[in-house]
Amino acid sequence: MRYFTNFLAATLLLSTTFTLAVAQDSNPGSTNEQAAFDDNTLKVFADLHPRVLSTQRKFRQEMLNSVKEVGLSPNKFAKMLDQRQDITADDSDYSDEEKKAFLQAMTNIVEIQEELNNEIRMLLQNAGLSFSQYQRMAAEYSTSKEMRKKVKQFN
């Protein structure tokens, strides 16, 4: 179960990063961002970051539920996914029904990822932050005690 959750988190991050980066690249002027974050930007981040994390958790749970709804356990789904990514692997260990369920789960997950990407894009747009700005702030927040301390002042 933990493996599956970690997989979904990585998948969400990669798909969200890709989709939002493409959307951000079409935004002129987003390349002129400051290296340091002013108080107003930190305040926006302090409000936005928990909402982004909550949204990601909600959609991760939807992905997990979509796997269960097609009749696969999270572990079986993760094993099938691993096997599918290994071109030398033989999928004869799985029944046709399991293969069909796996494909349905993958289709559901892609749809859920698209919904997640749209929701996060809207959160960022409404907050007035570009994806790259949010991404830099989130990365610094996760590694810098000083950044967390500054953000906490606005909570």
Secondary structure as the mmCIF struct_conf table of DSSP 4:
data_model
#
loop_
_struct_conf.conf_type_id
_struct_conf.id
_struct_conf.beg_label_comp_id
_struct_conf.beg_label_asym_id
_struct_conf.beg_label_seq_id
_struct_conf.end_label_comp_id
_struct_conf.end_label_asym_id
_struct_conf.end_label_seq_id
HELX_RH_AL_P HELX_RH_AL_P1 ARG A 2 ASP A 25
TURN_TY1_P TURN_TY1_P1 SER A 26 SER A 26
BEND BEND1 ASN A 27 ASN A 27
TURN_TY1_P TURN_TY1_P2 PRO A 28 THR A 31
BEND BEND2 ALA A 35 ALA A 36
HELX_RH_AL_P HELX_RH_AL_P2 ASP A 39 GLU A 69
TURN_TY1_P TURN_TY1_P3 VAL A 70 GLY A 71
HELX_RH_AL_P HELX_RH_AL_P3 PRO A 74 GLN A 85
TURN_TY1_P TURN_TY1_P4 ILE A 87 THR A 88
HELX_RH_3T_P HELX_RH_3T_P1 ASP A 91 ASP A 93
BEND BEND3 TYR A 94 TYR A 94
HELX_RH_AL_P HELX_RH_AL_P4 ASP A 96 ALA A 127
TURN_TY1_P TURN_TY1_P5 GLY A 128 GLY A 128
HELX_RH_AL_P HELX_RH_AL_P5 PHE A 131 THR A 143
HELX_RH_AL_P HELX_RH_AL_P6 LYS A 145 LYS A 152
TURN_TY1_P TURN_TY1_P6 GLN A 153 PHE A 154
#
